[in-house]
Amino acid sequence: MAANTYLTGIKPTGDFHLGNYIGAIKPALAAAAAEASETFYFIADYHALNIIKDADELRQSIRSGAATWLACGLDPERTVIYRQSSIPETFELTTILSTLTPKGLMNRAHAYKAARDRNNEAGITELDAGINMGLFNYPILMAADILIMEGQRVPVGRDQSQHIEYTADLAGYFNHRYGDSYSFPIPKGVIDDSEASILPGVDGRKMSKSYDNHIPLFLPEKKLRKAINRIPTDSTPVEDPKDPDSSVPFQLLTHFADAGKVADVRKRLEAGGMGWGDLKKELFEAVNAELGPKRERYEELMASETELDDILASGLERARTRARRVLGDVRAAIGID
């Protein structure tokens, strides 16, 4: 059994934005870098099929997702990065786990219940209308993603903690039945409750594509400047004191500038004499300084015909070595040698 494996999935469902970077990518990479054990990152392309039905869009999203994390600092020498779809053992394990999973457990899954609730609120009498089995079985496939790599530490948001609980339940069902031959390690969620990881959108709400209040992560420099300049602010005159904490540009600045710069800008705003336009200029410079090199690396990876594929192929070999061993142990335990 592998020692203390750290594993996370990357869902390739469209372009990333600043909120994804601050709330998920940056802290996950920092946590992985601090881990003394092996780290595994997979592109969850089969999970994405529940949302993306266009083949060309999915291909682009898979490449973009991998390139984004690599550009942001994921080290493929230290971290195994691979595509979920390249690990056939995951899907065999999904079938095995399905035979041990009570349907009632799946009925209580948050995503499934939320979809039924939306139908109910819309007055649709068939509560399962529009719900496919990919959504219903989602927790089993996610459990297989984790267990096939013997994942033990899995970073998740508080609203995703049920996925880890279900994975632990399924591992427990298997261990109870077959534990004399092989036992899965029971995974634990690494949950970040910090409000510091929640980035405000341009309207002050949590940054989200569903709110249409986001700033794309790798906007070209001119478009990034324009997007920041368009963030709404009040009409307080330049010479008047201002409340930094009520300002979206200032809140964003705290995530991209160093403590000294943030303190200096706060002091200038509270004293008066600094306008919102000056604040937005400071914000643009801080964001562009951090993301500019990452933008260049992302564009290099997306433009190359081989580099990204070579990195994923290398990760695949390392991941499949683990997956083959685990599935071999599982097959022997259940009597399918």
URHU-V334568 format. One record per backbone hydrogen bond with DSSP energy under -1.0 kcal/mol. NH is the residue of the N-H (numbers start at 1). CO is the residue of the C=O. E is the energy in kcal/mol with one decimal. If there is no record, write none. Layout:
<<NH:CO:E> <NH:CO:E>>
This chain:
<<6:38:-2.7> <7:153:-2.4> <8:40:-2.2> <10:42:-3.0> <13:11:-1.7> <18:215:-2.4> <21:17:-1.9> <22:18:-2.5> <23:19:-2.7> <24:20:-2.0> <25:20:-2.6> <26:21:-3.0> <28:24:-2.0> <29:25:-2.4> <30:26:-2.1> <31:27:-2.5> <32:28:-2.4> <33:29:-2.3> <34:30:-1.3> <40:6:-2.9> <41:80:-3.4> <42:8:-1.9> <43:82:-2.7> <44:10:-2.6> <45:43:-2.3> <48:44:-1.5> <50:47:-1.6> <51:48:-2.2> <52:48:-3.2> <58:54:-2.3> <59:55:-2.5> <60:56:-2.2> <61:57:-2.4> <62:58:-2.5> <63:59:-1.9> <64:60:-2.7> <65:61:-2.7> <66:62:-2.0> <67:63:-2.8> <68:64:-2.4> <69:65:-1.8> <70:66:-2.1> <71:67:-2.7> <72:68:-1.8> <73:70:-1.2> <74:69:-2.3> <79:75:-3.2> <80:39:-2.6> <82:41:-1.8> <84:43:-2.6> <86:83:-1.6> <87:84:-1.8> <90:87:-1.7> <92:88:-1.5> <93:89:-2.4> <94:90:-1.8> <95:91:-1.5> <96:92:-1.9> <97:93:-2.9> <98:94:-2.1> <99:95:-1.1> <100:97:-1.5> <106:102:-1.2> <107:103:-2.1> <109:106:-1.5> <113:109:-2.6> <114:110:-2.7> <115:111:-1.8> <116:112:-2.0> <117:113:-2.5> <118:114:-2.1> <119:115:-1.7> <120:116:-2.4> <121:117:-2.7> <122:118:-1.6> <123:120:-1.4> <124:119:-2.8> <127:125:-1.3> <129:126:-2.2> <131:128:-2.0> <136:132:-1.9> <137:133:-3.0> <140:137:-1.2> <141:137:-1.8> <142:138:-2.5> <143:139:-2.0> <144:140:-2.3> <145:141:-2.3> <146:142:-1.7> <147:143:-3.1> <148:144:-2.5> <150:147:-1.5> <151:146:-2.8> <152:5:-2.7> <153:5:-2.2> <154:188:-2.2> <156:190:-1.7> <160:157:-2.0> <161:158:-1.3> <163:160:-1.3> <165:161:-2.0> <166:162:-2.9> <167:163:-2.1> <168:164:-2.5> <169:165:-2.1> <170:166:-2.9> <171:167:-2.5> <172:168:-2.2> <173:169:-2.4> <174:170:-2.2> <175:171:-2.8> <176:172:-2.5> <177:173:-1.7> <178:174:-3.3> <179:175:-1.9> <181:178:-2.2> <182:178:-2.0> <188:152:-2.5> <190:154:-2.6> <197:194:-1.2> <198:195:-1.7> <201:205:-4.4> <202:213:-2.3> <204:201:-1.9> <207:199:-2.9> <213:208:-1.5> <217:16:-2.7> <224:220:-2.7> <225:221:-2.3> <226:222:-2.0> <227:223:-2.5> <228:224:-2.3> <229:225:-2.4> <230:226:-1.2> <231:228:-1.5> <240:237:-1.2> <242:269:-2.0> <246:243:-1.2> <247:244:-1.9> <251:247:-2.2> <252:248:-2.5> <253:249:-2.1> <254:250:-1.7> <255:252:-1.5> <256:253:-1.3> <257:253:-2.8> <262:258:-2.4> <263:259:-2.4> <264:260:-2.2> <265:261:-2.6> <266:262:-2.5> <267:263:-2.2> <268:264:-2.1> <269:265:-2.4> <270:266:-2.5> <271:267:-1.7> <272:268:-1.1> <273:238:-2.1> <279:275:-1.8> <280:276:-2.5> <281:277:-1.7> <282:278:-2.1> <283:279:-2.4> <284:280:-2.8> <285:281:-2.3> <286:282:-2.0> <287:283:-2.8> <288:284:-2.9> <289:285:-1.9> <290:286:-1.6> <291:287:-2.7> <292:288:-2.5> <295:291:-3.0> <296:292:-2.1> <297:293:-2.0> <298:294:-2.5> <299:295:-2.4> <300:296:-2.0> <301:297:-2.4> <302:298:-2.4> <303:299:-1.8> <304:300:-1.9> <310:306:-2.9> <311:307:-2.2> <312:308:-2.2> <313:309:-2.4> <314:310:-2.2> <315:311:-2.1> <316:312:-2.3> <317:313:-1.8> <318:314:-1.4> <319:315:-2.7> <320:316:-3.0> <321:317:-1.4> <322:318:-1.2> <323:319:-2.6> <324:320:-3.1> <325:321:-1.4> <326:322:-2.4> <327:323:-2.8> <328:324:-2.3> <329:325:-2.1> <330:326:-2.4> <331:327:-3.2> <332:328:-2.1> <333:329:-1.9> <334:330:-2.1> <335:331:-1.1> <336:331:-2.4>>
